[in-house]
Amino acid sequence: MLFKAFLIKYGEIGIKGKNRYLFEDALVRQIGFALKEVEGAFSISKEQGRIYIEADGEYDYEETIAALKRVFGIVGICPMIQIEDKGFENLAEEVVNYIKQIYPENQLTFKVHARRARKNFPMDSMTINKELGDRILKAFPMMRVDVHQPELNIYVEIRKQIHIYSETIPGCKGMPIGTNGKGMLLLSGGIDSPVAGWMVAKRGVEIEATYFHAPPYTSERAKQKVIDLATLVARYAGPIKLHIVNFTDIQLYIYDQCPHEELTIIMRRYMMRIAERIAVESGALGLITGESIGQVASQTMQSLFATNEVCTMPVFRPVIGFDKLEIVDLALKIQTYETSIQPFEDCCTIFVAKHPVTKPNLKLIKRSEEKLVEKIDEMIETAISTREIVICK
């Protein structure tokens, strides 16, 4: 295999000033976690604003690229060859051999980008560009130089070793997991909440999740579907601690005591209360939901206002302005869509009212909740203390 090493490019980490090394170290850790799932052994190192991965022996190239494309913080993945500095003649020969192997057609327009990070190399960057360009033209008469829009960009970096690469495979950008605190995701079996969790994780937030289960009205297959979704998100976000809360008794109590048109809002308010309690216990700094304005009755502005009123910590709604097709596109991208559309209903859809209120009056909602005072606190404590915890990774 030609490529035994990769140059990892990052983006906004580079503007973090004196704290940049903390973000670089976090990215190195995340790369290490991702590569544990790949066949082969790897060494990861940092050098002057660069992160390098070297394969220690045989490895699966396609699996490696796929794993690295799921690491938040990586902007580009550059498969490269590394050679020892044996002078310019050897460098030119290696570049020509590289083109022969990777681009056998030899009819592309090209541009050479040399960077002399090690200043004791006897030629400056402009001279390396010119001389390498001449050698390439002599070796491949069908190729032409194009400094504006070349079909092939050849990068040569003069460091401790010399690195040669020509391809930058896009990463998923963002910030390394764990660099921006922890959030608690309200994870259902739908399309929206896994996307919301992925979007917040992309900003470096460690994710835990809470799922509200309502047996026997929701099946074990519905629970397994949510575990599967958390596992899919965990491919990007790292291991996710999933809190599975038995919500049946609370839902039935609300159903018996409160007006049915208010059922969805009151149920959501108690979900938020419970999720916040678990979040505080877990050290999370905010809740994350997949709500989008106007998508359903519980997501109108008035409904979101009524739901939010019970929370003391921030509630992040990253898909709030997306329409369904935009959310579906992201779900397809992160490969959660096919799992999300499996026909196993969650507790929200099982207990939805036929004619839910779309513009709830907060005073009336609170008045209805007063009917729950006798038992609700004890039921919440029971739900929290008996929750099941599953580590998804």
Secondary structure, DSSP 8 states (H G I E B T S, - for coil): ----EEEEEESGGGG-GGGHHHHHHHHHHHHHHHHTTSSS-EEEEEETTEEEEEE-S---HHHHHHHHTTSTTEEEEEEEEEE----HHHHHHHHHHHHHHH-TT---EEEEEEEE-STTSSS-HHHHHHHHHHHHHHH-TT-EE-SSS-SEEEEEEESSSEEEE---EE---SB-TTSS-EEEEE--SSSHHHHHHHHHHTBT-EEEEEEEE-TTTS-HHHHHHHHHHHHHHHHHH--EEEEEEE-HHHHHHHHHHS-GGGHHHHHHHHHHHHHHHHHHHHT---EE----TTSSGGGSHHHHHHHHTT-SS-EE-TTTT--HHHHHHHHHHTT-HHHHTSS---HHHHT--SS--SS--HHHHHHHHGGGTTTHHHHHHHHHHT-EEEEE-
